[in-house]
Amino acid sequence: MKLSTKIIVFLGIALGCTIEINAQNQLHNYVDPMIGSEGDGRVFIGPSCPYGMVKPSPDCTVSPNSGWLPMPKEVTGFSQVHVSGTGGGPKYGNIQIMPFSGTLDKLDQTSHRVEENVKLGYYQTVFKENQIKTEITTAEKASFYRITYPKNTSKDLKIDPGFFLGENPEPNAREAQQFVGSQIEIVSDTEVRGYSRIRGGWNNGRAYTVYFWAVFDLPIAKYVTYKDGKFYSNQSAQFDSGKKTAALLSFGNDGKQEVNVKIGISFLSELKAKNNIEVEIPHWNFNIVLASLENKWEQLLSRIKLSEDTSIDYKKMFYTGLYHTMIMPVNRTGENPLWTNDEPYYDDFYCIWDTFRSSSPLITLVDPKRQVEIVNAMLNIYKREGYLPEGRSGNDNGRTQGGSNAETVIADAFVKNLKGIDYELALKAMLKDAEVSPGGNAEKEGRGGLNEYLKLGYIPYGIDRAGNRTIDYAYNDYNIATVAKGLNHTEIYKRYIKQADYWQNLWRSDYENNGSKGFIMPKDAAGNWLDEVVFGESKIQKPTFRYTPTITESPWYVCHWCVYFYEGTSWEYSLSIPHDIPEVVRKSGGDLAFQKRLDTFFDAKLYDVSNEPSFLAPTMYHWIGKPSLSSDRIKEIITHNFNTSRNGLPGNDDSGAMSSWLAFHMMGLYPNAGQPYYLLNTPLIKETTLALESGKNFKISTKKWSTKNKYIKAAFLNGKPFNQAWILHDDIVKGGELILEMDSKPSAWGTTILPPTK
């Protein structure tokens, strides 16, 4: 029996509507890669798989860290490897291509965009000069370009392995990438291969090599190769002689207007780059690659579901926050040129001093198996290179800022009972940081000033970043004590729990500023407090200035990396004692004095929303039994500093650190990294459901939740009264429901059972 035409049409319309509704309900559609792309956010805007190695997107000059700058800035081309949200000097920007139409006699094919369309997994633009449309998506290790040329124009393409971000004419300029070599070869009429070898960049790292293999769905009609400023029409290859190489290709005027390009990337070899294409994209269907990428993200994002009535803006902010958290570090398992084994290898820990606070804990909550891989990759680096990473990029440990914060990441995994990690090995790695001075490599790894720290119980003024290093080392020692205690290493525990108090050796109890008393302040090696400190490094003149808790000491003539507190003030760092806030409260003069201190911190704008040392501060009212004040501060900070615009992040996203801070607080949770609990605050979302690794769910729901009812009156965990403003990780992973009953005024809830202490 045949269906009538009307029925078939009706079914087709119904099916189409269903598909459209399902597409609208997919969570990846709430991700807006442009949030935080302008201003200080510096996020990567191109397509990326979760923790994906290949990140293709436009490069707008050699300056920006993520490659992209807003229109009308020109585009020099599209590179395949980028980072996201980082500060300091640029890194990567390797293997650039650029479509154009014209003669094959000019390497610079810079064009301007007349439009730009960006969504998760997809980038598209049209150029003003030639009306060429470029669309990009990607797999894990191979990118896919769909380039559409206007009719009756030549379909031309530049491939430039000599380009990279952060180029500086000054030899060995600090944080600038430096060219080492490149090579290119036209292998057949549809294939080009080669590599780019670059050193330096943000982490001043050793040379790294990015190999590529490019495949086209149209044959090359003609070409020229390029080397050191000259073009060669009769040479299909330019070998590496320490000069920049490139190729200009033409696919002619005839046939279809569309050229599809697949670019495999590898850190091992050109053949491995080719293999990455064959394994990941064995076809020419752009939409299949895009759909696969979207599905990978959908599986991750759907592990946290928000109530249906959550506003569109909040959904965008939340899911974009999750997305940004899982772009880095980068999974390069099977792509490690330094050693060969079957263990996980991740790179671009960029930087752990930013990501340990909220990014790592969020990955642990959403994707614990991935966090196990990341920790094991860190241990793999320790086994082969001798130290855990801190700021690693380009296959090289290359930067430390304060502590050896891999210790916090390991302790966080340990207290949250992540399985599949050799914690005895991890403890050895932590102890290497804490006991073996890196000597002249203190900028690269380990603990700078370690000998002084162990001898004096603090790092004296004159050693770079002495203030924040002392504070961070004390917390890292607490992390070591945590793991040692759990593994029944009693003597190690006793030593390191004592060293966890070393921050107190720089607490100047009689120092007053802005109505508060007691601050971390500079002290020399003889134990003298320093009111006046030398500014600069002149051997002749010794200018001094008065050091106060509000000062940021970075004028043009002082090494910005050599200051006492890096990227912060004593006001911020004196509160950054995450393992012993009750002692900070006591040293500040008790609960009332500490409340006043926090109020001054925020009201006098001494708090820096844009930087991680202040991340925990808004929740610190919890430790004086006033979680309602924490909730007020958090809501105020988010309202005034986060939104869905391109300026929607208040500071560098720092590999998802800023975004994960936001995502946690929107749920009403915030971790104290390295410790087994989350602080509870008023959520910005009515109901949140976490899909756990065990298959169970944990739901955070509210009753009488509204703009007016912004305070938690009572809480119930699995039906039982829950009177504390913090919850153990174990209580979450068991599954169940936390119900928060809301009211218009603060209550006694959370005021008596304070967060755990050491």
Secondary structure by P-SEA (a helix, b strand, c coil): ccccaaaaaaaaaaaaaaaaaaaaaccccccccccccccccccccccccccccbbbbbbcccccccccccccccccccccccccccccccccccbbbbbbbcccccccbbbbbccccccccbbbbbbccccbbbbbbbcccbbbbbbbbcccccbbbbbbcccccccccccccccbbbbcccccccccccccccbbbbccccccccbbbbbbbbbbccccccbbbbcccccccccccccccccccbbbbbcccccccbbbbbbbbbcccaaaaaaaaaaccccccaaaaaaaaaaaaaaaaacccccccccaaaaaaaaaaaaaaacccccccccccccccccbbbccccccccccccaaaaaaaccaaaaaaaaaaaaaaaacccccccccccccccccccccaaaaaaaaaaaacccccaaaaaaaaaaaaaccccccccccccccaaaaaaacccccccccaaaaaaaaaaaaaaaaaaaaaaacaaaaaaaaaaacccccccccccccccccccccccccccccccccccccccccbbbbbbbccccccccccccccccccccccaaaaaacccccaaaaaaaaccaaaaaaaaaaacccccccccccccccccccccccccaaaaaaaaaaaaaacccccccccccccccaaaaaaaaaaaacccccccccbbbbccccccbbbbbccccbbbbbbbccccccccccccccccccccccccccaaaaaabbbbbbbbcccccccccccccccc
